[in-house]
Amino acid sequence: MAKILLVDHTSGMRKYVREILEGSVSNHIYIEASNGLEAINQYLNHSPDLVIMEIILPYLDGIEALKKILDFHSEAKVIIISAFFTSIIEKEVLELGARFYLRKPFQNANIIKCVQMLIYDTQLKDLSHG
């Protein structure tokens, strides 16, 4: 069972992503944040296995939140999802350390595949240390 932090300024989008994942990726714990500062606090308090985060966030944008999270844990697994897309932003977040960048509206199958790849990788590492 993995902990997944969902970060988006709209509760509707957090709910939407959660419902997609609950329908296909079983038995995970979901933590939510509505802004960049809350995302960092939730990350520090819960040590999630995966973060799914929007770029456009109040108080601290997703790029700055990504940098802070990676400062705390360089191996953090982060998927960026956003309707705000430029190839420059995509390149920047991937170079910073995000594992995937998905454009909204995204195909449900794409986010499921990304989550499964990252969660499965986490579980393999846990088994190799146990």
C-alpha positions in Angstrom: 0.0 0.0 0.0 1.4 3.3 -1.1 0.8 6.9 0.1 -0.1 9.3 -2.7 -0.1 13.0 -2.3 -2.6 14.8 -4.6 -1.9 18.5 -5.1 -4.2 20.8 -7.0 -5.9 24.1 -6.2 -9.3 22.7 -7.0 -10.9 20.0 -4.9 -12.7 18.8 -8.0 -9.5 17.9 -9.8 -8.1 16.2 -6.7 -11.3 14.1 -6.4 -11.2 13.3 -10.2 -7.6 12.0 -10.0 -8.3 10.1 -6.8 -11.4 8.4 -8.4 -9.4 7.4 -11.5 -6.7 5.8 -9.3 -9.1 4.2 -6.9 -10.8 2.5 -9.8 -7.6 1.0 -11.1 -4.8 1.1 -8.6 -6.0 -0.6 -5.4 -5.5 0.0 -1.7 -3.6 3.2 -1.5 -3.7 6.0 1.0 -4.5 9.4 -0.4 -3.3 12.7 1.1 -4.4 16.1 -0.4 -3.1 19.6 -0.6 -4.5 22.7 -2.2 -1.4 24.9 -2.5 2.3 24.6 -2.7 3.0 25.4 0.9 0.5 22.8 2.1 2.1 20.3 -0.4 5.5 20.7 1.3 4.0 20.4 4.8 2.0 17.3 3.8 5.1 15.8 2.2 7.2 16.4 5.3 4.4 15.1 7.6 3.4 12.0 5.6 6.4 11.0 3.5 4.3 9.9 0.5 5.6 7.4 -2.0 4.3 9.5 -4.9 3.2 13.1 -5.5 0.9 14.1 -8.3 1.0 17.9 -8.5 -0.3 20.8 -10.6 2.0 23.6 -11.6 -0.5 26.5 -11.0 -0.9 26.7 -7.3 -1.5 29.5 -4.8 1.1 30.7 -2.3 3.9 28.6 -3.9 3.7 27.3 -7.5 4.3 23.7 -8.4 7.7 24.3 -9.7 8.9 25.8 -6.5 7.2 23.1 -4.4 8.8 20.5 -6.6 12.3 22.1 -5.9 11.6 22.1 -2.1 10.3 18.5 -2.0 13.4 17.4 -4.0 15.6 19.4 -1.6 14.2 17.3 1.2 14.2 14.0 -0.6 16.1 13.9 -3.9 14.5 10.5 -4.8 10.9 11.8 -4.4 8.6 10.6 -7.2 6.6 13.4 -8.6 4.2 13.5 -11.5 3.4 17.0 -12.7 0.0 17.5 -14.3 -1.0 20.8 -15.8 -3.1 22.6 -18.4 -0.4 25.2 -18.5 2.0 23.7 -21.0 5.1 24.8 -22.8 8.0 22.7 -23.9 10.3 24.9 -21.8 8.2 24.2 -18.6 8.1 20.5 -19.4 11.9 20.4 -19.9 12.4 22.4 -16.7 10.3 20.2 -14.4 11.8 17.0 -15.9 15.3 18.3 -15.5 14.5 19.3 -11.9 13.6 15.7 -11.2 9.8 15.2 -11.9 9.3 11.7 -13.3 6.5 12.6 -15.7 4.7 15.6 -17.1 1.1 15.1 -18.2 -0.9 17.7 -19.9 -4.5 18.4 -18.9 -6.8 17.0 -20.1 -4.9 13.8 -19.8 -6.0 10.3 -20.8 -6.9 8.3 -17.7 -4.8 5.4 -18.9 -1.7 7.6 -19.0 -1.9 8.7 -15.4 -2.7 5.1 -14.3 0.3 3.8 -16.2 2.6 6.5 -14.7 1.4 5.8 -11.2 1.7 2.0 -11.6 5.2 2.4 -13.0 6.4 4.5 -10.1 4.5 2.6 -7.3 5.7 -0.8 -8.7 9.3 0.6 -8.7 8.8 1.6 -5.0 7.6 -1.8 -4.1 10.5 -3.5 -5.8 13.0 -1.4 -3.8 11.1 -2.2 -0.6 11.3 -5.9 -1.3 15.0 -5.7 -2.1 15.7 -4.1 1.3 13.4 -6.4 3.3 
